[in-house]
Amino acid sequence: MKTNEGTIDRVVRIVIAVIAAYFAYTNQGALAIVLWVVAAIMAITAVVGFCPLYRIFGVSTCKLKH
């Protein structure tokens, strides 16, 4: 797996994950489950630095060439 996320992209993903987790914690039902999933996906892709959708569409926000 090559890194395909830049630093700003990763920070934005962490911020989105925190916001989604907060709203998931304060809500109930199906919306909370969806928000937990979004938070988890955003957090994992930010930590790993790889987004499978970026790979499919040929997008990279990482400035380093691997």
Steps between C-alpha positions, in 0.01 A plus 500: 500500500638834396410813689257707295391758759681822576536658843212745457274221372584288803433784745164572335409132527583497872289811556209341312543181704487691829192697394322186375585314822365787710170506311482119508542510877225761541248328268321168499384249245608450142652846469736428789612175338568672168695776675710244693584325173595831335714593801677163497570506127631857512720430802645179355578650161657805667724290723603261222535774238331295231152543351372214281265735310793724413674196353195405291464852359874561464507791745790584729535797735842384615782711362759222532536263207520134604 
